[in-house]
């Protein structure tokens, strides 16, 4: 995004599927600090992001699904 140039302390990427999701969180130096395959449940996602929620950006894989 050309218009977005802010730095953040944490960055999360989520590979989201129907029943599972893989979450990886890195710090602003690129060090992996959390990575886990878990059930695709909103509560699990919120629990995983809780320690980092003060300054995190989350990106989710853009997918096309049949459901």
Buried (B, 14 or more C-beta within 10 A) or exposed (E): EEEEEEEEEBBBBBEBEEEEBBBBBBBEEEEEEBEEEEEBEEEBBEEBBEEBEEEBEBEEEEEEEEE
